Amino acid sequence: MGYRAYCTLQSTLFQVYFVEYLHIQKAAEYTRGMRVRLKVKELAEQKGISIHRLHLRTEIALSSIRKFYQDPYADIKISTLLRIAEVLDCSICDLFEEEKP
């Protein structure tokens, strides 16, 4: 891959990440004061993907995946969300759910 193609690819990736970041920021503003939970476990089970398979496909530490399964309120990086969403074939927003009062 030439330098120009590499720079174009990097620029495109940055734009995609930035758009996702803006979506997350907008969601954060909307949910301020609300509790939002991760639903990684539920989505993986719906897709028939085990915790171990999710760990292997995302290349995220098994201990981190277990943490998201056991604590749906755990802090999570955007890069981690992107990897999980890619493997589960969903958007980042699909990984969250507003907690019922």
N, C-alpha and C positions, 0 to 999 in steps of 0.2 A: 504494500500500500504506500503510495506516495505521500509526501508531506502535506500537500494540499488536501488530499482525500482524508488524511488523518485529522487535519484541522477542521475540516467540514464535519466529520463524524463527531469530533469533540464538541463542536459548537451545537450540533443537533442534539446530542445527549444532554448538554447543559440546558438547552431550551426545554426539553422534555422534563428534566428534573425540576426546573424552575416552575413550570406550569403545575406539576404535581405539588410542589411546595406551596404555591399560591392556593391551590384547592384545599390543602391541609390547613393553611392559615385561615382561609375563609370558614372552613368547618370549625376551627378553634374559636373564632369570633362568635359564630352561631351557637356553639355549645358552651360558651363561657357560663359558668355556674351550673352546668349540667354535668352529669357523670357519663362518660363514654367508655364502653368496654370493647376489648378486642374479641373477635369471634373466630380466631384462627382455628381452634379445636373443632368448632362446629362445621366450618367450611371444609376443613380437611376430611372430616368424617363423611360429609355429604359427597365428597369427590372420591371417597374410598382410599384416601391416602393416609397411611399410618404415620405416627410421630417419627418413627425411624426413617421412613421413606422421605418425609418432608425434610428431615435433617440432611439426608444424602443429596436430595435434589437442590436444596437451597444453599448447601455448604455452610449452613449456620450451625454453631455448636449445639449438640444435643441438649446440653444443660440450658441453653437459652430457649430452645423450642419448648422444653419441659416447663420453663418459667412462664412462657406465654400461655401454655395449656392450663397450668395451675393457677396463675394469677392474671386474669384478663384485664387488670388495671395496671399492669407493669409498664414501665417506660420502654419505648422502642424507637430505634433510629429509623429515619426515612429510608435509608439504604436497605435496612432489614425488611421494612414493609414492602419495598419494591421487589425484593427477591421472593418473598412469600407470595405476593400477589401474582407474580409471573408464574410460579409453580402451580398455584391454585387456579390460574387462568381467570382472574377477577381484577377489579380495580382496587386501589388502595382504600377507597371509601367503603367498598364492600366488606372490608376487614373490621369495620367498626359498627357499633350499635349503641343507640341511646339507651341508657339504663331506665327501666320503668320505675316511676316513683312508688 
